[in-house]
Amino acid sequence: MPAGDAFVRIAFFLGACLAAGIVTGVTRASTPGGILREAGRAFVSLAGGIVLLCVAIWLVTAVAQS
Amino acid sequence: MPAPERVSPAIPCLLAWLVPGAGHLRIGRRWPAVFVASTVLVLFVSGMALAGFENVSRARHPWWFALQAFAGLPTLAADLLTAEVKLTEYLPHRSVGELYTAMAGLLNLVAVADVWARCGHGDPEARRAAPPYEGKPVEARDLVAPPGEDAGARG
């Protein structure tokens, strides 16, 4: 996979996580500051969780193949 | 932020489904409406653009359409306006576009659920501030009469 394509895919992934984070923020707060704060937390949790899951799957696969 | 008032969720939820953000606006929550509308519509339109404005169609993609339908009138409008669109070139990120439009619909469904919750139980800040359970269980020490007081006299 070319490096540029990988960056584009990561950007798509982060965009989807950002959208989900904003709507999650809406469900947890009503003021603009509160929504942005909760959206940031949700974004970090969602994106970080998926990345950690992918790393875990990659590690298990690597160990299984070694 | 005014105190939450209990209103019937039917009309706000219907509006929230038909037009992203309209349900929150109907119950007087302007900023959640702005965030929901901008997020869902940007995701929906960018997904259509990535897929060549061909991916929202009840006839061509019925399974995707079932998820996109939760975005309400934008999905209906896109279905009608892009009925004759045909792909003439390879689009490398077409699947991402399909996912984005479906995700826009599902996120609008979350927004509808939020409108429902706000109508029935108030804003999320008020729900967190409220005590979790108002019916405090009676503890054993509350049943013991204070010193000097006749327990039988209390009836």
gemmi code that builds the backbone of each chain (N, CA, C; Angstrom):
import gemmi

chains = {
    "A": [
        ("MET", (0.846, -1.199, 0.000), (0.000, 0.000, 0.000), (0.883, 1.251, 0.000)),
        ("PRO", (0.688, 2.172, -0.933), (1.487, 3.403, -0.945), (1.244, 4.220, 0.316)),
        ("ALA", (2.274, 4.995, 0.688), (2.165, 5.772, 1.929), (1.024, 6.783, 1.852)),
        ("GLY", (0.857, 7.407, 0.688), (-0.224, 8.395, 0.549), (-1.582, 7.778, 0.745)),
        ("ASP", (-1.760, 6.583, 0.189), (-3.046, 5.888, 0.353), (-3.306, 5.549, 1.815)),
        ("ALA", (-2.249, 5.167, 2.518), (-2.408, 4.845, 3.940), (-2.837, 6.079, 4.724)),
        ("PHE", (-2.254, 7.220, 4.410), (-2.645, 8.456, 5.107), (-4.104, 8.803, 4.829)),
        ("VAL", (-4.527, 8.601, 3.580), (-5.924, 8.881, 3.233), (-6.861, 7.971, 4.009)),
        ("ARG", (-6.496, 6.698, 4.116), (-7.347, 5.767, 4.868), (-7.404, 6.128, 6.344)),
        ("ILE", (-6.253, 6.535, 6.891), (-6.248, 6.955, 8.301), (-7.129, 8.188, 8.477)),
        ("ALA", (-7.063, 9.105, 7.498), (-7.910, 10.305, 7.583), (-9.387, 9.936, 7.533)),
        ("PHE", (-9.743, 8.992, 6.692), (-11.143, 8.533, 6.642), (-11.567, 7.938, 7.977)),
        ("PHE", (-10.678, 7.134, 8.549), (-10.976, 6.507, 9.840), (-11.166, 7.562, 10.925)),
        ("LEU", (-10.251, 8.555, 10.949), (-10.364, 9.597, 11.968), (-11.612, 10.449, 11.747)),
        ("GLY", (-11.967, 10.672, 10.491), (-13.186, 11.429, 10.211), (-14.427, 10.717, 10.721)),
        ("ALA", (-14.475, 9.414, 10.513), (-15.625, 8.642, 11.012), (-15.659, 8.662, 12.536)),
        ("CYS", (-14.489, 8.527, 13.165), (-14.436, 8.561, 14.632), (-14.847, 9.941, 15.149)),
        ("LEU", (-14.447, 10.988, 14.430), (-14.812, 12.343, 14.852), (-16.322, 12.531, 14.799)),
        ("ALA", (-16.940, 12.057, 13.719), (-18.404, 12.192, 13.599), (-19.107, 11.440, 14.726)),
        ("ALA", (-18.672, 10.222, 14.976), (-19.288, 9.448, 16.060), (-19.042, 10.124, 17.408)),
        ("GLY", (-17.857, 10.706, 17.569), (-17.551, 11.396, 18.823), (-18.431, 12.614, 19.042)),
        ("ILE", (-18.684, 13.369, 17.974), (-19.521, 14.569, 18.122), (-20.939, 14.194, 18.527)),
        ("VAL", (-21.489, 13.178, 17.876), (-22.861, 12.772, 18.235), (-22.885, 12.201, 19.658)),
        ("THR", (-21.841, 11.498, 20.041), (-21.762, 11.034, 21.434), (-21.720, 12.211, 22.393)),
        ("GLY", (-20.966, 13.264, 22.019), (-20.917, 14.460, 22.853), (-22.278, 15.111, 22.995)),
        ("VAL", (-23.061, 15.094, 21.912), (-24.415, 15.659, 21.969), (-25.280, 14.907, 22.969)),
        ("THR", (-25.072, 13.587, 23.058), (-25.897, 12.797, 23.993), (-25.462, 12.982, 25.445)),
        ("ARG", (-24.317, 13.640, 25.682), (-23.827, 13.765, 27.048), (-23.817, 15.196, 27.566)),
        ("ALA", (-24.082, 16.178, 26.705), (-24.033, 17.575, 27.144), (-24.962, 18.408, 26.275)),
        ("SER", (-25.197, 19.649, 26.706), (-26.122, 20.517, 25.977), (-25.487, 21.838, 25.556)),
        ("THR", (-24.408, 22.243, 26.227), (-23.756, 23.505, 25.875), (-22.641, 23.240, 24.880)),
        ("PRO", (-22.254, 24.252, 24.078), (-21.198, 24.013, 23.085), (-19.894, 23.532, 23.700)),
        ("GLY", (-19.499, 24.155, 24.835), (-18.267, 23.725, 25.490), (-18.353, 22.294, 25.990)),
        ("GLY", (-19.489, 21.971, 26.583), (-19.667, 20.608, 27.092), (-19.694, 19.587, 25.973)),
        ("ILE", (-20.356, 19.939, 24.885), (-20.426, 18.995, 23.751), (-19.036, 18.761, 23.181)),
        ("LEU", (-18.249, 19.844, 23.030), (-16.898, 19.674, 22.465), (-16.010, 18.864, 23.407)),
        ("ARG", (-16.140, 19.114, 24.717), (-15.315, 18.370, 25.672), (-15.665, 16.874, 25.643)),
        ("GLU", (-16.960, 16.580, 25.672), (-17.376, 15.177, 25.641), (-17.061, 14.534, 24.292)),
        ("ALA", (-17.168, 15.337, 23.216), (-16.828, 14.808, 21.894), (-15.350, 14.444, 21.817)),
        ("GLY", (-14.507, 15.287, 22.422), (-13.074, 14.982, 22.443), (-12.787, 13.698, 23.184)),
        ("ARG", (-13.423, 13.544, 24.341), (-13.226, 12.307, 25.111), (-13.700, 11.089, 24.325)),
        ("ALA", (-14.872, 11.220, 23.715), (-15.415, 10.077, 22.971), (-14.533, 9.753, 21.764)),
        ("PHE", (-14.030, 10.793, 21.099), (-13.163, 10.569, 19.940), (-11.898, 9.825, 20.345)),
        ("VAL", (-11.265, 10.282, 21.407), (-10.032, 9.622, 21.867), (-10.324, 8.179, 22.285)),
        ("SER", (-11.431, 7.979, 22.991), (-11.766, 6.627, 23.439), (-12.042, 5.705, 22.256)),
        ("LEU", (-12.815, 6.205, 21.296), (-13.195, 5.368, 20.158), (-11.991, 5.056, 19.260)),
        ("ALA", (-11.296, 6.109, 18.850), (-10.151, 5.901, 17.959), (-9.057, 5.095, 18.661)),
        ("GLY", (-8.770, 5.456, 19.914), (-7.746, 4.722, 20.646), (-8.123, 3.276, 20.877)),
        ("GLY", (-9.385, 3.033, 21.182), (-9.831, 1.656, 21.392), (-9.713, 0.811, 20.148)),
        ("ILE", (-10.094, 1.375, 19.011), (-10.012, 0.607, 17.760), (-8.556, 0.357, 17.389)),
        ("VAL", (-7.716, 1.375, 17.589), (-6.290, 1.192, 17.282), (-5.694, 0.110, 18.182)),
        ("LEU", (-6.023, 0.160, 19.472), (-5.507, -0.864, 20.383), (-5.994, -2.259, 19.994)),
        ("LEU", (-7.254, -2.336, 19.567), (-7.795, -3.631, 19.137), (-7.033, -4.148, 17.915)),
        ("CYS", (-6.778, -3.252, 16.966), (-6.034, -3.664, 15.765), (-4.621, -4.109, 16.119)),
        ("VAL", (-3.981, -3.367, 17.026), (-2.621, -3.756, 17.449), (-2.647, -5.117, 18.131)),
        ("ALA", (-3.667, -5.348, 18.960), (-3.768, -6.637, 19.651), (-3.956, -7.776, 18.654)),
        ("ILE", (-4.815, -7.572, 17.658), (-5.025, -8.611, 16.637), (-3.744, -8.848, 15.851)),
        ("TRP", (-3.044, -7.756, 15.531), (-1.793, -7.885, 14.789), (-0.756, -8.661, 15.608)),
        ("LEU", (-0.678, -8.381, 16.903), (0.280, -9.085, 17.762), (-0.052, -10.573, 17.856)),
        ("VAL", (-1.339, -10.865, 18.066), (-1.739, -12.274, 18.161), (-1.442, -13.003, 16.852)),
        ("THR", (-1.718, -12.344, 15.738), (-1.424, -12.958, 14.436), (0.073, -13.194, 14.255)),
        ("ALA", (0.855, -12.199, 14.666), (2.307, -12.330, 14.525), (2.842, -13.463, 15.385)),
        ("VAL", (2.330, -13.564, 16.593), (2.777, -14.639, 17.490), (2.352, -16.001, 16.933)),
        ("ALA", (1.139, -16.074, 16.412), (0.637, -17.348, 15.897), (1.419, -17.811, 14.668)),
        ("GLN", (1.912, -16.857, 13.885), (2.634, -17.217, 12.671), (4.107, -17.492, 12.914)),
        ("SER", (4.620, -17.132, 14.105), (6.050, -17.294, 14.359), (6.352, -18.728, 14.806)),
    ],
    "B": [
        ("MET", (-29.307, 27.345, 30.866), (-30.100, 26.238, 30.350), (-31.376, 26.094, 31.179)),
        ("PRO", (-32.528, 26.273, 30.575), (-33.770, 26.167, 31.347), (-33.981, 24.752, 31.862)),
        ("ALA", (-34.792, 24.675, 32.920), (-35.082, 23.356, 33.496), (-35.795, 22.478, 32.472)),
        ("PRO", (-35.445, 21.210, 32.433), (-36.067, 20.335, 31.443), (-37.556, 20.169, 31.710)),
        ("GLU", (-38.320, 20.256, 30.668), (-39.751, 20.046, 30.815), (-40.127, 18.768, 30.081)),
        ("ARG", (-41.073, 18.052, 30.664), (-41.489, 16.775, 30.087), (-42.480, 17.053, 28.964)),
        ("VAL", (-42.103, 16.697, 27.752), (-42.988, 16.882, 26.608), (-43.137, 15.537, 25.912)),
        ("SER", (-44.172, 15.443, 25.098), (-44.381, 14.206, 24.352), (-43.269, 14.050, 23.317)),
        ("PRO", (-42.653, 12.877, 23.255), (-41.506, 12.717, 22.347), (-41.898, 12.438, 20.893)),
        ("ALA", (-43.175, 12.250, 20.600), (-43.561, 11.789, 19.263), (-43.158, 12.781, 18.176)),
        ("ILE", (-43.606, 14.010, 18.286), (-43.326, 15.001, 17.239), (-41.825, 15.327, 17.170)),
        ("PRO", (-41.159, 15.605, 18.308), (-39.712, 15.864, 18.224), (-38.922, 14.705, 17.608)),
        ("CYS", (-39.279, 13.466, 17.946), (-38.545, 12.327, 17.387), (-38.812, 12.189, 15.891)),
        ("LEU", (-40.045, 12.433, 15.483), (-40.359, 12.378, 14.054), (-39.569, 13.441, 13.295)),
        ("LEU", (-39.519, 14.634, 13.856), (-38.752, 15.704, 13.220), (-37.265, 15.372, 13.190)),
        ("ALA", (-36.772, 14.790, 14.293), (-35.345, 14.432, 14.363), (-34.984, 13.404, 13.307)),
        ("TRP", (-35.914, 12.485, 13.024), (-35.650, 11.499, 11.988), (-35.695, 12.139, 10.589)),
        ("LEU", (-36.707, 12.961, 10.354), (-36.888, 13.518, 9.005), (-35.781, 14.503, 8.645)),
        ("VAL", (-35.471, 15.407, 9.555), (-34.444, 16.425, 9.294), (-33.434, 16.377, 10.439)),
        ("PRO", (-32.198, 15.966, 10.178), (-31.205, 15.883, 11.256), (-31.063, 17.208, 12.002)),
        ("GLY", (-31.232, 17.162, 13.305), (-31.110, 18.359, 14.139), (-32.437, 19.022, 14.449)),
        ("ALA", (-33.461, 18.756, 13.661), (-34.743, 19.436, 13.857), (-35.429, 19.014, 15.155)),
        ("GLY", (-35.209, 17.790, 15.586), (-35.823, 17.335, 16.832), (-35.280, 18.092, 18.033)),
        ("HIS", (-33.961, 18.279, 18.075), (-33.368, 19.051, 19.170), (-33.850, 20.503, 19.115)),
        ("LEU", (-33.980, 21.037, 17.905), (-34.459, 22.414, 17.766), (-35.894, 22.529, 18.261)),
        ("ARG", (-36.687, 21.514, 18.034), (-38.102, 21.523, 18.440), (-38.241, 21.577, 19.963)),
        ("ILE", (-37.305, 20.957, 20.681), (-37.394, 20.986, 22.148), (-36.509, 22.088, 22.737)),
        ("GLY", (-36.049, 22.998, 21.870), (-35.336, 24.173, 22.361), (-33.872, 23.954, 22.675)),
        ("ARG", (-33.276, 22.917, 22.120), (-31.853, 22.670, 22.359), (-31.086, 23.029, 21.090)),
        ("ARG", (-30.660, 24.301, 21.014), (-30.105, 24.826, 19.762), (-28.735, 24.240, 19.437)),
        ("TRP", (-27.839, 24.211, 20.424), (-26.485, 23.762, 20.114), (-26.402, 22.271, 19.776)),
        ("PRO", (-27.095, 21.403, 20.522), (-27.123, 20.004, 20.048), (-27.677, 19.877, 18.641)),
        ("ALA", (-28.666, 20.717, 18.298), (-29.212, 20.680, 16.934), (-28.161, 21.064, 15.912)),
        ("VAL", (-27.387, 22.095, 16.217), (-26.338, 22.541, 15.283), (-25.300, 21.441, 15.084)),
        ("PHE", (-24.873, 20.833, 16.182), (-23.837, 19.793, 16.075), (-24.358, 18.563, 15.324)),
        ("VAL", (-25.582, 18.151, 15.629), (-26.124, 16.959, 14.959), (-26.318, 17.231, 13.467)),
        ("ALA", (-26.911, 18.370, 13.145), (-27.179, 18.668, 11.737), (-25.886, 18.765, 10.941)),
        ("SER", (-24.909, 19.491, 11.476), (-23.662, 19.656, 10.723), (-22.935, 18.320, 10.577)),
        ("THR", (-22.898, 17.523, 11.627), (-22.179, 16.247, 11.560), (-22.841, 15.280, 10.583)),
        ("VAL", (-24.146, 15.101, 10.738), (-24.839, 14.104, 9.915), (-24.841, 14.524, 8.442)),
        ("LEU", (-25.111, 15.789, 8.184), (-25.194, 16.221, 6.781), (-23.823, 16.228, 6.103)),
        ("VAL", (-22.798, 16.680, 6.821), (-21.450, 16.661, 6.229), (-21.020, 15.224, 5.940)),
        ("LEU", (-21.291, 14.320, 6.891), (-20.921, 12.919, 6.682), (-21.701, 12.324, 5.503)),
        ("PHE", (-22.971, 12.657, 5.418), (-23.814, 12.120, 4.355), (-23.351, 12.612, 2.976)),
        ("VAL", (-23.145, 13.911, 2.864), (-22.766, 14.477, 1.560), (-21.350, 14.045, 1.171)),
        ("SER", (-20.439, 14.017, 2.132), (-19.081, 13.583, 1.793), (-19.073, 12.106, 1.396)),
        ("GLY", (-19.913, 11.317, 2.028), (-20.017, 9.913, 1.626), (-20.555, 9.775, 0.211)),
        ("MET", (-21.539, 10.593, -0.124), (-22.066, 10.558, -1.495), (-21.006, 10.986, -2.496)),
        ("ALA", (-20.240, 12.011, -2.138), (-19.200, 12.496, -3.047), (-18.127, 11.429, -3.264)),
        ("LEU", (-17.749, 10.733, -2.198), (-16.725, 9.695, -2.333), (-17.207, 8.543, -3.215)),
        ("ALA", (-18.517, 8.304, -3.218), (-19.068, 7.194, -4.012), (-19.631, 7.660, -5.343)),
        ("GLY", (-19.300, 8.859, -5.736), (-19.742, 9.327, -7.052), (-21.225, 9.660, -7.126)),
        ("PHE", (-21.841, 9.988, -6.018), (-23.270, 10.349, -5.949), (-24.156, 9.257, -6.557)),
        ("GLU", (-23.732, 8.013, -6.345), (-24.462, 6.894, -6.928), (-24.942, 5.920, -5.867)),
        ("ASN", (-24.510, 6.128, -4.614), (-24.665, 5.069, -3.606), (-25.963, 5.145, -2.817)),
        ("VAL", (-26.713, 6.239, -2.918), (-27.976, 6.330, -2.177), (-29.108, 6.023, -3.157)),
        ("SER", (-29.514, 4.762, -3.172), (-30.543, 4.349, -4.120), (-31.248, 3.110, -3.585)),
        ("ARG", (-32.567, 3.212, -3.498), (-33.342, 2.070, -3.021), (-33.278, 0.910, -4.008)),
        ("ALA", (-33.179, 1.223, -5.283), (-33.175, 0.180, -6.307), (-31.790, -0.466, -6.456)),
        ("ARG", (-30.739, 0.343, -6.440), (-29.398, -0.200, -6.688), (-28.763, -0.802, -5.431)),
        ("HIS", (-28.971, -0.160, -4.291), (-28.325, -0.623, -3.048), (-29.367, -0.705, -1.924)),
        ("PRO", (-30.254, -1.698, -1.984), (-31.347, -1.730, -0.984), (-30.859, -1.921, 0.446)),
        ("TRP", (-29.788, -2.699, 0.643), (-29.323, -2.937, 2.013), (-28.675, -1.699, 2.594)),
        ("TRP", (-27.866, -1.011, 1.798), (-27.299, 0.253, 2.275), (-28.411, 1.264, 2.525)),
        ("PHE", (-29.418, 1.244, 1.639), (-30.502, 2.212, 1.758), (-31.259, 2.042, 3.076)),
        ("ALA", (-31.359, 0.784, 3.543), (-32.060, 0.541, 4.808), (-31.375, 1.272, 5.965)),
        ("LEU", (-30.052, 1.374, 5.910), (-29.334, 2.111, 6.954), (-29.367, 3.609, 6.691)),
        ("GLN", (-29.234, 3.978, 5.400), (-29.236, 5.408, 5.066), (-30.586, 6.054, 5.351)),
        ("ALA", (-31.653, 5.242, 5.345), (-33.001, 5.798, 5.515), (-33.179, 6.467, 6.874)),
        ("PHE", (-32.344, 6.108, 7.848), (-32.466, 6.745, 9.152), (-32.072, 8.220, 9.110)),
        ("ALA", (-31.446, 8.654, 8.022), (-31.115, 10.077, 7.884), (-32.319, 10.890, 7.428)),
        ("GLY", (-33.412, 10.244, 7.056), (-34.654, 10.942, 6.779), (-34.749, 11.561, 5.395)),
        ("LEU", (-35.207, 12.784, 5.335), (-35.470, 13.432, 4.046), (-34.226, 13.593, 3.163)),
        ("PRO", (-33.043, 13.838, 3.708), (-31.871, 13.886, 2.830), (-31.680, 12.603, 2.013)),
        ("THR", (-31.987, 11.464, 2.616), (-31.875, 10.205, 1.882), (-32.909, 10.132, 0.766)),
        ("LEU", (-34.134, 10.541, 1.074), (-35.183, 10.530, 0.049), (-34.825, 11.479, -1.086)),
        ("ALA", (-34.346, 12.655, -0.733), (-33.968, 13.618, -1.767), (-32.820, 13.088, -2.619)),
        ("ALA", (-31.828, 12.472, -1.960), (-30.693, 11.935, -2.708), (-31.135, 10.801, -3.626)),
        ("ASP", (-32.054, 9.974, -3.135), (-32.555, 8.871, -3.964), (-33.254, 9.400, -5.218)),
        ("LEU", (-34.041, 10.438, -5.038), (-34.774, 10.982, -6.188), (-33.853, 11.743, -7.143)),
        ("LEU", (-32.933, 12.503, -6.565), (-32.100, 13.359, -7.411), (-31.008, 12.594, -8.150)),
        ("THR", (-30.587, 11.451, -7.603), (-29.484, 10.715, -8.230), (-29.965, 9.406, -8.851)),
        ("ALA", (-31.232, 9.344, -9.189), (-31.776, 8.087, -9.731), (-31.142, 7.717, -11.072)),
        ("GLU", (-30.745, 8.705, -11.856), (-30.213, 8.434, -13.185), (-28.689, 8.432, -13.237)),
        ("VAL", (-28.052, 8.628, -12.091), (-26.589, 8.714, -12.085), (-25.993, 7.333, -12.314)),
        ("LYS", (-24.983, 7.267, -13.185), (-24.281, 6.010, -13.428), (-22.775, 6.257, -13.304)),
        ("LEU", (-22.109, 5.299, -12.716), (-20.662, 5.435, -12.559), (-19.976, 5.201, -13.899)),
        ("THR", (-19.082, 6.127, -14.263), (-18.343, 5.987, -15.523), (-16.857, 5.775, -15.296)),
        ("GLU", (-16.439, 5.857, -14.052), (-15.013, 5.680, -13.769), (-14.850, 4.923, -12.456)),
        ("TYR", (-13.655, 4.384, -12.281), (-13.358, 3.655, -11.052), (-13.135, 4.637, -9.906)),
        ("LEU", (-13.812, 4.417, -8.802), (-13.656, 5.272, -7.617), (-12.992, 4.450, -6.522)),
        ("PRO", (-11.763, 4.787, -6.146), (-11.032, 3.941, -5.196), (-11.636, 3.936, -3.793)),
        ("HIS", (-12.345, 4.992, -3.432), (-12.876, 5.077, -2.066), (-14.400, 4.976, -2.045)),
        ("ARG", (-14.927, 4.228, -2.983), (-16.376, 4.111, -3.057), (-16.955, 3.406, -1.820)),
        ("SER", (-16.270, 2.380, -1.364), (-16.776, 1.662, -0.185), (-16.777, 2.559, 1.047)),
        ("VAL", (-15.779, 3.452, 1.136), (-15.767, 4.400, 2.259), (-16.986, 5.317, 2.181)),
        ("GLY", (-17.318, 5.742, 0.963), (-18.499, 6.584, 0.794), (-19.773, 5.877, 1.209)),
        ("GLU", (-19.879, 4.597, 0.852), (-21.064, 3.838, 1.271), (-21.134, 3.729, 2.797)),
        ("LEU", (-19.981, 3.484, 3.400), (-19.950, 3.404, 4.864), (-20.300, 4.747, 5.501)),
        ("TYR", (-19.807, 5.822, 4.936), (-20.072, 7.146, 5.512), (-21.567, 7.477, 5.467)),
        ("THR", (-22.208, 7.204, 4.351), (-23.637, 7.541, 4.265), (-24.457, 6.660, 5.217)),
        ("ALA", (-24.099, 5.384, 5.298), (-24.807, 4.505, 6.241), (-24.561, 4.957, 7.676)),
        ("MET", (-23.351, 5.379, 7.955), (-23.022, 5.836, 9.303), (-23.773, 7.121, 9.634)),
        ("ALA", (-23.956, 7.979, 8.635), (-24.736, 9.203, 8.873), (-26.153, 8.846, 9.307)),
        ("GLY", (-26.739, 7.852, 8.651), (-28.076, 7.428, 9.042), (-28.111, 6.875, 10.456)),
        ("LEU", (-27.140, 6.055, 10.800), (-27.131, 5.453, 12.138), (-26.852, 6.499, 13.220)),
        ("LEU", (-26.001, 7.473, 12.912), (-25.757, 8.532, 13.895), (-27.005, 9.389, 14.089)),
        ("ASN", (-27.784, 9.564, 13.026), (-29.042, 10.294, 13.191), (-30.014, 9.495, 14.064)),
        ("LEU", (-29.929, 8.172, 13.975), (-30.757, 7.333, 14.853), (-30.361, 7.546, 16.321)),
        ("VAL", (-29.068, 7.694, 16.575), (-28.610, 8.004, 17.936), (-29.163, 9.362, 18.381)),
        ("ALA", (-29.175, 10.312, 17.442), (-29.717, 11.638, 17.775), (-31.213, 11.549, 18.091)),
        ("VAL", (-31.938, 10.706, 17.356), (-33.369, 10.511, 17.650), (-33.531, 9.942, 19.066)),
        ("ALA", (-32.693, 8.985, 19.414), (-32.748, 8.408, 20.764), (-32.439, 9.467, 21.817)),
        ("ASP", (-31.525, 10.376, 21.506), (-31.199, 11.440, 22.462), (-32.386, 12.378, 22.649)),
        ("VAL", (-33.078, 12.695, 21.554), (-34.276, 13.536, 21.665), (-35.319, 12.846, 22.540)),
        ("TRP", (-35.483, 11.556, 22.328), (-36.433, 10.773, 23.137), (-36.064, 10.857, 24.628)),
        ("ALA", (-34.783, 10.677, 24.919), (-34.341, 10.700, 26.314), (-34.510, 12.090, 26.921)),
        ("ARG", (-34.225, 13.129, 26.146), (-34.372, 14.488, 26.677), (-35.830, 14.819, 26.949)),
        ("CYS", (-36.729, 14.303, 26.104), (-38.162, 14.559, 26.329), (-38.646, 13.857, 27.597)),
        ("GLY", (-38.179, 12.669, 27.830), (-38.692, 11.896, 28.959), (-37.969, 12.125, 30.260)),
        ("HIS", (-36.661, 12.386, 30.197), (-35.865, 12.429, 31.429), (-35.048, 13.700, 31.575)),
        ("GLY", (-35.200, 14.654, 30.676), (-34.452, 15.898, 30.786), (-33.083, 15.826, 30.140)),
        ("ASP", (-32.341, 16.928, 30.261), (-31.014, 17.000, 29.658), (-30.044, 16.045, 30.360)),
        ("PRO", (-28.971, 15.662, 29.669), (-28.021, 14.728, 30.298), (-27.385, 15.287, 31.561)),
        ("GLU", (-27.167, 16.610, 31.600), (-26.586, 17.191, 32.825), (-27.534, 17.007, 33.998)),
        ("ALA", (-28.834, 17.200, 33.749), (-29.820, 17.037, 34.825), (-29.927, 15.584, 35.247)),
        ("ARG", (-29.793, 14.677, 34.282), (-29.878, 13.249, 34.628), (-28.705, 12.836, 35.497)),
        ("ARG", (-27.525, 13.394, 35.198), (-26.353, 13.034, 36.017), (-26.446, 13.640, 37.410)),
        ("ALA", (-27.051, 14.853, 37.514), (-27.119, 15.523, 38.814), (-28.154, 14.888, 39.727)),
        ("ALA", (-29.147, 14.236, 39.143), (-30.212, 13.653, 39.958), (-29.682, 12.464, 40.738)),
        ("PRO", (-30.227, 12.230, 41.946), (-29.808, 11.043, 42.703), (-30.224, 9.780, 41.957)),
        ("PRO", (-29.422, 8.738, 42.039), (-29.706, 7.543, 41.264), (-30.992, 6.840, 41.670)),
        ("TYR", (-31.339, 6.912, 42.968), (-32.526, 6.203, 43.433), (-33.109, 6.981, 44.594)),
        ("GLU", (-34.347, 7.420, 44.448), (-34.927, 8.289, 45.468), (-35.506, 7.504, 46.640)),
        ("GLY", (-35.950, 6.316, 46.410), (-36.538, 5.528, 47.482), (-35.446, 4.926, 48.361)),
        ("LYS", (-35.060, 5.666, 49.396), (-33.957, 5.219, 50.238), (-34.400, 4.017, 51.086)),
        ("PRO", (-33.662, 2.929, 51.049), (-34.059, 1.773, 51.857), (-33.932, 2.068, 53.349)),
        ("VAL", (-34.808, 1.471, 54.116), (-34.792, 1.671, 55.560), (-33.673, 0.835, 56.152)),
        ("GLU", (-32.841, 1.487, 56.935), (-31.742, 0.752, 57.570), (-32.137, 0.370, 58.988)),
        ("ALA", (-31.441, -0.594, 59.548), (-31.804, -1.147, 60.853), (-31.715, -0.094, 61.950)),
        ("ARG", (-30.715, 0.799, 61.850), (-30.558, 1.784, 62.930), (-31.696, 2.803, 62.942)),
        ("ASP", (-32.374, 2.971, 61.810), (-33.512, 3.888, 61.788), (-34.712, 3.324, 62.531)),
        ("LEU", (-34.750, 2.011, 62.734), (-35.878, 1.380, 63.414), (-35.712, 1.368, 64.926)),
        ("VAL", (-34.505, 1.681, 65.402), (-34.241, 1.677, 66.838), (-34.667, 3.030, 67.414)),
        ("ALA", (-35.444, 3.001, 68.463), (-35.907, 4.243, 69.080), (-34.754, 4.969, 69.750)),
        ("PRO", (-34.698, 6.302, 69.620), (-33.643, 7.066, 70.299), (-33.740, 6.887, 71.800)),
        ("PRO", (-32.642, 7.090, 72.542), (-32.652, 6.910, 73.999), (-33.661, 7.840, 74.663)),
        ("GLY", (-34.445, 7.308, 75.587), (-35.410, 8.116, 76.311), (-36.764, 8.190, 75.645)),
        ("GLU", (-36.862, 7.620, 74.465), (-38.147, 7.670, 73.769), (-38.785, 6.296, 73.786)),
        ("ASP", (-40.079, 6.259, 74.096), (-40.793, 4.998, 74.158), (-41.199, 4.581, 72.759)),
        ("ALA", (-40.652, 3.454, 72.331), (-40.947, 2.998, 70.957), (-42.413, 2.665, 70.788)),
        ("GLY", (-43.061, 2.167, 71.836), (-44.444, 1.802, 71.716), (-45.363, 2.990, 71.592)),
        ("ALA", (-44.939, 4.157, 72.121), (-45.785, 5.343, 72.084), (-45.890, 5.929, 70.670)),
        ("ARG", (-44.986, 5.537, 69.795), (-45.004, 6.104, 68.443), (-46.037, 5.438, 67.542)),
        ("GLY", (-46.593, 4.378, 68.035), (-47.598, 3.722, 67.217), (-46.955, 2.874, 66.193)),
    ],
}
model = gemmi.Model(1)
for chain_id, residues in chains.items():
    chain = gemmi.Chain(chain_id)
    for i, (resn, *xyz) in enumerate(residues, 1):
        res = gemmi.Residue()
        res.name, res.seqid = resn, gemmi.SeqId(i, " ")
        for name, pos in zip(("N", "CA", "C"), xyz):
            atom = gemmi.Atom()
            atom.name, atom.element = name, gemmi.Element(name[0])
            atom.pos, atom.b_iso = gemmi.Position(*pos), 0.0
            res.add_atom(atom)
        chain.add_residue(res)
    model.add_chain(chain)
structure = gemmi.Structure()
structure.add_model(model)
structure.setup_entities()
